């Protein structure tokens, strides 16, 4: 544990306009796509977080030139077969499950074994979820205990297409198989539970041979071999997952308004907005437009007088999977009992987030009942904290840290929250943005 932050005062009501950092999911995918493009790709507002830097360092290891200037970036792609598979390469995904899982799809034809490692948190996450389907293409894997990092991938020059059923709602697993299919002659078929679709939208914008049929409960995706990717110039929109913390802070204060500029409102990502609307929070999308397949808008949030409890529809889970920790804070102050089910996927994140959600609620004095994949929260509209609370040993999960900060600012108390450097993973400017609201 290191670098704690101390919060001893609630935040006052506010009426502010802010920006948040670039979307992490799109930033990582932009780096990966651009590394295989034929020519120079440029990005503005690229998220300068540890996850994105790990992705940049990974493609550099594969012989790709990258030039960074603040949050602008140029990548000099060498074509779809431009990676250099040198001997004894180790790629460090650090804390990024997105990088660790997605890049394996690009490496299934590696001519030399490549080792993939990660930090303590990532090394506890299940990588057999991607190694098993990717092995259907012909790649071979060695994992610690057949499940965990470190992992060694050995590619094949005789790749075969496969059929894959993705039933967890994991965009990381789905995307990894899409990337694998790009390297394979023939047609790879993916039947995937609905989840984030940034990879598919980028494929469509780049005119890659990907076709999608939207079924009621899943998407059928077909991908054929890719021979060329054109350069990708992109101004990265604001991240809805980063915006979520300020959306909830606004919702928890009775007389507050907030506008967040230029946010990605991709329908597969706005589960938190749909959920909070049902709980009484008022939203308004302004300046809506489509940018390279993605929906962008300014989001206006107005805090309600009363927050309502919710029986959260499970169909909204995948669109809010990274936001449930912060959503639980809204349920903590809502009138009535809120129920959230089928959330076992939360425990496949940087930390066992469902358990951490209950732990934070316990510290707040809010009654909750949790199982391995569900939680029931007994809301208290008069929630007010006046005690010491310490948050530590959470595997440096950035979302646990930021959720704890929002709880401290909204509910009061005397908080000591360790490892503030954890925000470098996804939102290095988080505390600076808090200060802008406090002014």
C-alpha angles and dihedrals in degrees: 000000000000145000100034124192122218121211118183103157135062119235120253123239111277146191108204147151117219144166125221130209124275120287110276097208092052093042092056093045091048090056093049096046092044092051089064098038121110102247140357121333122193131202133188124198091018109174108254096208131133091256092055093043089052088054092050091049090050094056090044087058086057091057100264120143116229128183119194127194112176102300095339117096140186123198121192103211120201099201133270092300094040101108116112109224099202122177122270096015116165119193116201111207089181106191098341117112088175092059095039095052101035098049092055088068090058093048101054092107096048111145091208128044113264124203120218120200136171143182125283093277097047090046089064094056125098112258095169084082088076102023093061097054092038090054087063087070090058102265118130128222139196115195134176106265087353089284117055143059138301090073132176120206122197114191133214133224089208101063120173128200118249143195116238132188111205106191103163100070092244113157089189094060093042092050093048090056091047089055090047090051090054089065095048131088111233129025125310114203123206124187102193134181107241113276140138111330105196091120092052092048092051090049090052093048090049091049093238119165097265124131127188132197113192111218126184097262103015146017121245108215125188120191129183132194115295120218101176140016119198120225114278119220110189141171102208113227124223118282117254090204090057090044090054093076092057092041089057094043088056092047093052095054116073101220106032137120129188137181118198112196128223100357126170106246097181105169090235089060106043099079089120091058093049091047095047091047087058088051093055104265114140120228135181126186113213132185092014117189143152118247118186090327097315124108114233130186147151108256120216117197125191120188116236126230090234130023116217126216120243142210091213113222108237090222087073094056099091092049092054102030094124093044104054095097090060093040088058088064090059090050088050090063098035124109108253137004121318124203128202120182141181093029099138088120088071088072090059091067131090090296133005089279098183089059091045091050090057091045092055091047089051090053089052091052092244115144115236138163117211136185129181091283109013143051135197116203124198104210126219113198090193095053110156125161127209105165142084117276127182124193116196145135094044097137088257091284103177093210093055089053095048093044089053091051091052091048091052093049094046103039105028129225133123109290133189109187116183131214102028087173086075088085089070086078094070114349115027091170095054097109092041089055090050089055091052089056092046093055 
